[in-house]
Amino acid sequence: MKRKAKRIVPNLDKKPRSRNAITVRSHDGLGTSMPPSLASIEIYFDQKGLIEIANDFFSEHELREWKSITGYPIINWKVCAADWIYDYRQAVKMRFKKSRFYTEPS
């Protein structure tokens, strides 16, 4: 005999959780210390082999005051840095593919 899923009635009186303000933490190199120091960012990008774009990442996010595109404060800068590195590598691949010296592998 097949069991039926139990239906749950949502509690509409419950208020949504409020976001806590982000506090400045010590610069321990973890992704959650906000805002991070330039040295921490340079170390992270050096580990990924792309130290030349560390300053671009830092200056871009300093201009945005460490907020995401949607306006929410960034909680973990390492997640943003990983996205930045991925996008950079994809752009390099696309530039390489558009080069006249590129041939499709067979």
N, C-alpha and C positions, 0 to 999 in steps of 0.2 A: 504494500500500500504506500502510495506516494504522500509525503507530508507537504502540507501547504505552508508557505511563508507567512510568518506572523506579521500582521500589519501594525505599524506604529503610527500613532497620531502625533504629528509634530506639535511641540509646545510653542505656540506663537507669542506667549507672554514673556518668553525669555529674551533678555537683551543681548545683543552681540557683544563679544569681548572687545574691550578697548585696547588699542596698541599702546604699549609702554614707550615712553620717550627713550631714545637711544642715548646712553651715557658714554662719555669719553673714557676709554679704558687705557691702560698702559700699553705701550707699543711692544707687545711681546712677540709679534710676528704671526700671530694667529689671524685668521680671516675676519674675526669678529671685533678686532680692535679698530674702532672707527674714530676719526679718520686715520688711515694708516700713514706711516712715515714713508717718504720717498725711498729711504734705504730698504725698508721691508719690501716695497714693490720691486725695486731693482733686483733684490735677491731672488724673489719669486720668478721674475721674468728671466733672470740669468739661469735658473734651474731648468726653465723650459727652452733655453737656447735662443731667446729673442730679447736680449737686453736693449737692443736699439729702439724698441717701441715702448719701453717702460715710461719714459718721460712723456710721450704722447698720451698714454693711458692716464698718468697722474694729472697732467694739465687739463685734460678733457673733463675728468671727474671733479677737479677743483673748481672749474667753471660752473659745473652743475651743482656744486655744494654737496657732493656725495649723495645725490638723489637719483633715482632711476628715471627712465624716460617718462613714466607715468606720474612722477612727482613724489613717490614714496621714498623714504630714506633707505639707503642701502644698508643691509644688515651684515652681509658677508662680502667683503671686497674681492675675495679670491674667486668666488663664483663669477663675478663680473669680469675679472681678469681672464678666467678660463674662456668665457664667451668671446672676449676681445681677441685672444690668441687664436681661437678657432676661426673667427671671422677674418682675421688677418691672413691666416694660412689659406683659407678658401679664396680670398682675393688674389693672393699670389698665384695659386693654381689657375685661376681664370685668366690672369694676365699672361701666364705661360702658355695656356691653350690658345689664346688669341694671337700669340706670336707667330710670325711667318716661318720660324724655324721649327715649330712643333709638328710632329707627325703622329698619327694615331698608332698605338702599338698593335701589332697583328697577332 
